[in-house]
Amino acid sequence: MPNTLPPPVMIIGQPCLRGVAKAVPPDYPIDTLMDHFNNLVSTTGGNNPIAGPQIGLDLRIFSFGGIGDNGIVINPIIVLPQLPPTPLTFSSQGEGCLSLPSLTVNFGITRFSKFTLQYETLQYDSITNLLQRVSATQEFDADLDERLCALVQHEIDHLDGKLICDYAHSSLSLTEMLDLEQRVDTISQYARESIRFGTPPGYNYLLANRLICSPARVEPPMNN
Ligand SMILES: [Zn+2]
């Protein structure tokens, strides 16, 4: 009997979340791509966007119901408009992540507000009903849908090994951060204790967000 359990979601601390995922080659088997897509969707019950590295899949893929006929995005590239010369951005609030359970980033994450997404997806051929891999583009504008803009960039961050906690201006050194991640390898550990990351004055530091740190508790810096 085949194993029908969906793959587990990888939690912060697991190395697959921190690498740069590989591009899907042009000759990659369509059937295998469809299997990956089904695994991504079944992992979240189809309700949440999720990227390949979050299920241990080292490929530039994410599933996202809002994009493409079948909701899978392959080899995405963000293309910024040439005008204005400085990309427009907005401050994304309240982002969460399946790989950081119980954590919501409540400070503003800087996201591009206008861009074109170039990607590939899987769709059915209307005549033969065969699945095929096709190129696609989609415009994003935070003035129309801020949340969608942020979600796409959040998923692409996963393909580059970046997590929302990285946007915090942490009082921890890089060495301390790496040490912290190495200790966070199970959900039970994760929930054991909370710390607060300090950020410079002017930011709301990560309030009540839970990242394990034992035995040390790190307090935010003084505002001076
Ligand atoms: Zn995420």
Residues whose N, C-alpha, C, O or C-beta is under 5 A from the ligand:
A	BS01	ZN	G96 C97 L98
